[in-house]
Amino acid sequence: MNTPIAPSELPSTLAGLRASGYESRSIRDEIRRNLEDRLAAGIPLTSSVLGYEDTVLPQLETALLAGHDIILLGERGQAKTRIIRSLVELLDEWLPIVAGSDVRDDPYDPISAFALDLVGEKGEETPVRWIHRSQRFAEKLASPDTSMADLIGEVDPIKVAGGLFLDDPKALSYGLVPKSNRGIFAINELPDLSERIQVGLLNVLEERDVQIRGHLVRLELDVLVVATANPEDYTNRGRLITPLKDRFGSQIRTHYPAEVTTEIEIMHQEAHLPPSPVPIKVPWFIDDIVARVSHVARRSHVISQTSGVSVRLSIANYETVIANALRRTLRTHDAVVVPRVSDLSAMVQSTQGKIEFDTMDDSDADQVIAALVSLAIRQCFSDVLLEEAPEIVEAFNSEAIVHTGDDLPDADYLAVLAAMPALEAPVERIAGPGASDGEKAAAVEFVLEGLYLTKRLAKDASGARALYRSRNR
């Protein structure tokens, strides 16, 4: 995000700041008051996270109103990081700091040696700089090699070489936590920190100060700490020390979308569709199947549920299916890009890296993914009332066969419709009024695959190509 330039009319000195009537307040009070204004105005905490309106977001609002440090517990792909980043919108747009300060010193109440000396020297003429709220957020991905210097700080050898003594507070180089003073500090995958570093965070969360090695330095920080963790690491493996757990005021459990419709909304919101020279139209049943694959995977006993099945799986699969349909359309020169059931086979490449198996070898991944897709199609098809099924099956009993594939043009499917009148009514109903040729072709494939998965037709398949025939032959 591009940080806008502070308006020139904002005070540039401590005297001007006092004259403006500016009142300093703590980060928690700032967030609390701005959240109160949002709630009173009926504005949601965040509009970019779907499916948490009645669960996670109310808990988060309560924690912020209480002024708590927060830890979000959840498997991967549950929007934990996005939620944390959205908290920046609860900060005041502009914040005055002592110009040149590494720790965003409050001009009214400086805490660093640099700012204390500057205010002592300049007095009311102390220069003030305004920073945008987008600059008041720091984020760190925890890892075993994260050091105390990264988070808290260290003696800067360059400053010492310049003539400062080792015990001079000005010889210190601050880490991310002090630099987050008067802002939000987020740490992802908290249990991955080594125990020694976790101990170093205890003072930050309780006493609100930092200690750097043997230096007699005390920085009374004003920082909101928000962390994320996987429940498996947080609760079962003992990788987070108990005293650090105790320091967080609120623990909030995130979750995957409870409804397929919510997953579809997230797919539509997050997917980056490929540029296309022709229109892209995704049938409702393709939306449903792609989203449902993730829901089926989250209940599968062969997939590791401790690792989770990320919402990113649905997004990546959605993008892959559309891209595969676009690849076909560019070759067949059809008028509209419309994904079909045969395009779903392309999801293997976007699924393999996003799921982990509990009880089987990764070499069987293709078969497992195909089974997940088939189950999702069957569940989606079960919601369709297909009164014409007996007539369609009877048409196949008269030695009719139908070839389908992700490389066939729409015209081939229209020819099937012309030769098999029993398909016309269900295809029109599923594709909807005014459907394009591509949508009708997709509906034909959906009906045929649904009849096969409900054991009313037989199918000979090879990759994305298939031949549908009567079960009696």
Order of alpha helices (4+ residues) and beta strands (2+ residues): alpha-alpha-alpha-beta-alpha-beta-alpha-beta-beta-alpha-beta-alpha-beta-alpha-beta-alpha-beta-alpha-beta-alpha-alpha-alpha-alpha-alpha-alpha-beta-alpha-alpha-alpha-beta-beta
